[in-house]
Amino acid sequence: MVPGGRRRGPAALAAAAIALMQISFVVFPISAQESNSSRVVPAEGYCSMYGICGQRSDGKVLNCANATKAVKPDTLFSSRVQSLCPTITGNVCCTVDQFDTLHQQVQQAVPFLVGCPACLRNFLNLFCEMSCSPNQSLFINVTSVKQINSTATVDGIDYYVTTNYGEELYNSCKDVKFGTLNTRAMDFLGGGAKTYKEWLAFLGRQAKPNEPGSPYLIAYRSDPSDSSGVKPLNSTIYSCGDPSLGCSCGDCPSSSVCTGSLLPQLNTETSCSVKMGSLKAKCLDFSLVVVYLALLCAFLLWGLLYRTRGRTAFPLKTKPLRNTDDKSHSNKNGKSPHNSVQVSEAASSTVKPAHPSIVQTYMSIFFRKHGIFVARYPLLVLCVSLLIPLLLCIGLLRFKVETRPEKLWVSPGSRAADEKNYFDSHLAPFYRIEQLVLATSAFGGSAAPSIVNDNNMKLLFQIQKKVDDLRANYSGSTVALADICLKPLSTDCATQSVLQYFQLDPKKYDDSGIDHAKFCFQHYTSEETCLSTFQSPIDPGTILGGFPGNNFTEASAFVITYPVNNKVETSGQENGKAVAWERAFISLVKEEILPMVLAQNLTLSFSSESSIQDELNRESTADAITIVISYIVMFAYISFTLGDRPSRWLSLFVSSKVLLGLSGVVLVMLSVLGSMGFFSAIGVKSTLIIMEVIPFLVLAVGVDNMCILVHAVKRQPDQSNLEERISNALVEVGPSITLASFAEVLAFAVSAINPMPATRVFSMFAALAVFMDFLLQVTAFVALIVFDFRRAQDGRIDCVPCARIMSSPATGDGGDGQRLHLLARYMRDIHGPILSYRAVKFVVIAVFVGLTFASIALSPRLQPGLEQKIVLPRNSYLQDYFDDLAKYMKVGPPLYFVVKNFNYSFASVHTNQICSINQCNSNSLLNEIARQSLSPETSYIAKPAASWLDDFLIWMSPEAFGCCRKFVNGSYCPPDDQPPCCQLDQDSGTCSASGTCNNCTTCFLHSELDNGRPSTTQFKDKLPWFLDALPSSDCSKGGKGAYSTSLDLSGYEGGIIQASAFRTYHTPLNKQTDYVNSMRAARDFSSKISEDLQMEIFPYSVFYIFFEQYLGVWKTAIMNICVCLGTVFIVCFIFTSSLWASAIILIVLAMIVLDLMGVMAMLGIQLNAISVVNLVMSIGIAVEFCVHITHAFMKYFDWMYSCTVCISSRTQRRALLAMGTEKLVQDRLFPQWVLLYSVESP
């Protein structure tokens, strides 16, 4: 820069050094006064411009419009010219001052392009030819001049280049990366140009005062008139794939050595299909149809053969139940001589008496003795049985609820948790995010209008002021956003907002208006006036939403993000200031900002980093009313169910079971509290799922057992004393209750192997609660039944046992006076008879097997995931926020590839295996990432990675002569546009040359590097310089801010960098499956590249820790379900000693689970750890349906002796009448509906 010239000040020191977007080639001066154009006859050896004749008001020097013959330089000047412009030999059309200006200005572009030598050489040649070519007049025509101090200076030129030259020039540079911002260098040096014409037009734009760019208009043309004598420039262009100037594959994917990745392609889902004419079906669906039809035919054939055999072998054929002798058991009034629910023990003569298993025999003996003992000593049993849960409740003093998402949904030993801990401890935790989303609303089915208008921009400034003025209290001190926000360069907050195009200054907005924002949407990388307060470009895709394509002006949403520093949590107070400010921020938004936004007919959604945890905490107190209502409903239901309906209304006061029902509900609560107390005592924290679900789940199970026990006692003959009735009832239903309860406990215990903490803890709590509920049911509740039946026998009023109705019959509990209720009559007169027909049996089996096969076909359509909205209260403000994120966000989350133990020593191959500049391996990590970004639909990688290693190697290169520099004493020398090399003018923001750094030299000469690579010592010594270097116009590759947290330098002096990260971005992820698939793709890629490079590399993104579970959720589901089914089968076999009965229970349970999975697929319910637990829990619940019916059936039918003969319809009917009504309708469906309501009600 000539003396007295102005330089850009240190304001351009951001992570991206945006002044580099336009090279201010001062070789093309601009003037202040109009003048006539200067016309030169094109001829070889003549110039169009020569010498410097003045300077602009901003200090940029101006060339003379001087048509003169090319000048022969002296030897020293000639060698200097050829060092930068090797194509210029002999005479030149530039002076020493012009060449020095050219040399100083092109250094701004060198850091962008030096990684691709072919592009850099072509780029330099373009301006070398324009500035110093001896044949300048052949392709440059001065079209306009201005007078400065009576001297003609250049105001505009035509620069003629051939179309082929322009296209090849552009093609050699179009893919060169600017890794610092994960974008192309063309976005900075060409304004995002897509063609060579756009690029050259960008380079030729006339710059405004104090802005980078050409000081006069350069019109690039390729169509001179035939008579003009102009010969467009058509010098040699080096292809980016030229071996002599080879670019990396990341900068030149079209190179012959880069045509394909050396890694195998990432797995893509392919589906097998079968085509039959115009129909096309998946192979699985087609196979299932074939198998189903084959089974159907086989079953039908077997039935026909069996029926033919049965006519000859079994003359006593089963007839419909309508005409069976069961009619004799009831009179015309529908009453039974004994209990209408009691099934006669007399078996059909065609069926052998049942032979109970050994286990059932011992259980029957145990329950008989246990029943007699409880009937004799009910008070003792009640007190002892209640003592255990009451003692366990003491553990509730240590009761705590875990609400931290990472502790709920992430296994501590999972790979994602380990990788997050490694990333946080070696690099830095990902910053906290506070966010506002303002949007317009669509009306009448039309698209939402644009939000980019003057009123909305002014609203944003009002909101920003409120946020800036917000103060939160933390431990007696005030906390502002400036105290906690992320500051890349330790100066200004990295707020992401459309207001950054005005540097958050309303005065600048008043000066330039909304049009400036629209201009910045297209030129955010190339205009200094569009830079943020922290001197980084703001991608409009990150601050706008709801726009079609790249039409940012039609955006329907503003997205405002406040990144806040995050710290590793050890004691839980490290982020205390941030949390305090976040809660004050949410209060501010709700109380002040939201009304402002709504008043302007906009919508607002918002969130802070601590919002999810706070909302989960709020939910823990939101379900009290639901719990109370549900328990009252269940209490009323069980009281009604357990009681009788006597013929006289006065007897209702005695026969009701309100007190017994209330006692049963209390026992259920005791079992839940005892379970919670036990686990709290041993230090296991509870979760909201436990508090919301387990009380209702255990209540539903408990109600079932209570009804079965009470009804079993009622079925006993009235002639028997109470001890016999109690013992006989326990003998009748005790084994099946035990079997069902054990199956449920085992089902939950199996689910406890799930690695997700929330579901594992839930399963543990549920298993113990169900087990304790079972113990209390067969002890305390039986004792309560004894007390209640004694009360009824004495004619005492329910709930007021001291009062007595003398005229009441002894009891209504069993025997005479009971009538079959409607559902029981339905089972006896309709359901049972219809089901006894062979055709109906065949249709029922065919239909349900068909549904199971259909569910198998639907199951693969289950998508893994768990919508965040599901775990939050329905009235949470985060519900709208997550909807808006999916609707408006156009950018994906950051993705880091972390390299462990990078050996940077010269003898190591790691450097070339990672970097992506010239001389790096074609299959290096960064080159492969760049390749994957070319197929984002499968890789989910949106951009090449930002590479501190590439930028560091370029920063050290002698080619980037404005970057790595040193003073004579060997200390670090910053670029010329940074203090102390220039003096900053606080008013204008410019930095004028001070002369302090005139003697600075590059850190290394070419001869001091080995093939362009530093030695181990050079690498070690200069890396700290790089990480402390501020980026600016003269050197955009400074690492401060951009790479401050990308390396762990602990112990790096030994030649090993423990951890280093390379940042890229995922594509926009809008669905749960996108998150899961992106994580899977990143892990597959890192696994393959690690194996190929023999290095340890892993991917990390902030959401991985929550989505890892879904990568193997299918395997987890299948394993848990199979283990649970196998366990239930073994338990059933042990209890029944019947392989057939156990197998049928297993088959039915499997069909139920498969049907549930099919329904989940149809309803769009996702597969996750919670749904896996629900599927396993459904097995436990379904066991009760199956076990009680099977046990009742086996009571009248001997499987061991009659498994090959036709099942008696009488036996079938007896089982349905004894247990069908209670299990299928009365004791199960209503509790399940209450359970469903209770869980869904929040």
Buried (B, 14 or more C-beta within 10 A) or exposed (E): BBEEBBBBBBBBBBBBBBBBBBBBBBBBBBBBEEBEBBEBEBEEBBBBBBBBBBBBEBBBBBBBBBBBBBBEBEEEBBEBBBEBBEBBEEBBBBBEEBBBBBBBBBBBBBBBBBBBBBBBBBBBBBBBBBBBBBBBBBBBBBBBBBBBEEBBBBBBBBBBBBEEBBBBBBBBBBBBBBBBBBBBBBBBBBBBBEEBBBBBBBBBBBBEEBBBBBBBBBBBBBEBEEEEEBBBBBBEBBBBBBEEBBBBBBBBBBBEEBEEBBBEEBEEEEEEEEEEEEEEBBEBBBBBBEEBEEBBEEBEEEBEEBEEEBEEEEEEEBEEBEEBEBEEBBEEEEBBEBBBBBBBEEBBEBBBEBBBBEBBEEBBEBBBEBBBBBBEBBEEBBEEBBEBBEEBBEBBEBBEEBBBBBBBBBBEEBBBBEBBEBBBEBBBBBBBBBBBBBBBEEEEEEEBBBBBEEEBBBBBBEBBEBBEEBEBEBEEEBBBBEBBBBBBBEBBBBBBBBBBBBBBEBEBBEEBEBEBBBBBBBBBBBBBBBBBBBBBBBBBBBBBBBBEEEEBBBBBBBBBBBBBBBBEEEEEEBBBBBBBBBBBBBEBBEEEBBEBBEEBEBBBBBBBBBBBBBBBEBBBEBBEEBBEBBBEBBBEBBBEBBBBBBEEEEBBBBBBBBBBBBBBBBBBBBBBBBBBBBBBBEEBBBBBBBBBBBBBBBBBBBBBBBBBBBBBBBBBEBEBEBBBBBBBBBBBBBBBBBBBBBBBBBBBBBBBEBBBBBBBBBBBBBBBBBBBBBBBBBBBBBBBBBBBBBBBBBBBBBEEBEEEBEEBBEBBBBBEBBBBBEBBBBBBBEBBBEBBBEEEBBEEBBEBBBBBBBBBBBBEEBBBBBBBBEBBBEEBBBBBBBEBBBBBBBBBBBBBBBBBEBBBBBEBEBBEBBBBBBBBBBBBBBBBBBBBBEBBEBBBBBBBBBBBBBBBBBBBBBBBBBBBBBEEEEEBBBBBBBBEBBBBEEEEBBBBBBEBBEEBEBBBEEEEBEEBBBBBEBBBBBBEBBBEBBBBBBBBBBBBBBBBBBBBBEEBEEBBBBBBBBBBBBBBBBEBBBBBBBBBBBBBBBEBBBEBBEBEBBBBBBBBBBBBBBBEBBEBBEBBBEBBBEBBBEBBBBBBBBBBBBEBBBBBBBBBBBBBBBEBBEEEBBBBBBBBBBBBBBBBBBBBBBBBBBBBBBBBBBBBEBEEBBBBBBBBBBBBBBBBBBBBBBBBEBBBEBBEBBBEBB
